[in-house]
Amino acid sequence: MLDEGTTKNLRELVNGRLLQTIWPQIHPARPVRALWERMFPQLRATA
C-alpha cells in the first residue's frame, strides 16, 4: 500500500496515527521509507 497505493487508496485506507505507531516495526523499501519520511517528518522521529 505505501509503495503502490493510489492517492485515493492512501487517503481512504491509511490511518496516520497507527502508521506513526508502527513505523519503527515495518520495513518498506528504503526509497519508500525515505519518501514517506520526507513527506511526514514525524515518522522519522519515531524510527
N, C-alpha and C positions, 0 to 999 in steps of 0.2 A: 504494500500500500504506500509506504513512504517513498518508494523508488518509482513506481509506475502508476500510481493513482492519479486521476484527473483532479483538477481543482475542485470540481463538484464532489468527487469522492471524498477528498480530504475534508472539505467543509462539513459534509454530512456524517462522516464516519470516525474522524479522529477527535478524541477528547484531549484537549490541550493539557489539562491538569493531570490526567492519567499518563499522558506521554511524558510529561516532565518527571513524574514519579518513577516511571520505569526506564527512562532514558539510560541510566547507567548500566542497566541489565540487558539491554538489547544491543545487537551488533550489526547495524546496517553497514553496507559497503562504505569504505572511507569517503569516497566522493559524496555519497548521500548524507552521511553524518556531517561532513563539513558544510554542505549546503544548508541543511536544517539548522546547524548551529550558527551559521551566518545570518539566517533569516530570523532565528529565535535565540538570541544570546543567553536567555535564561536557561536554555538546555545545556549550554556549555558550563554554566555554573554548577550544574548537578552532576556532570560527568566525572 
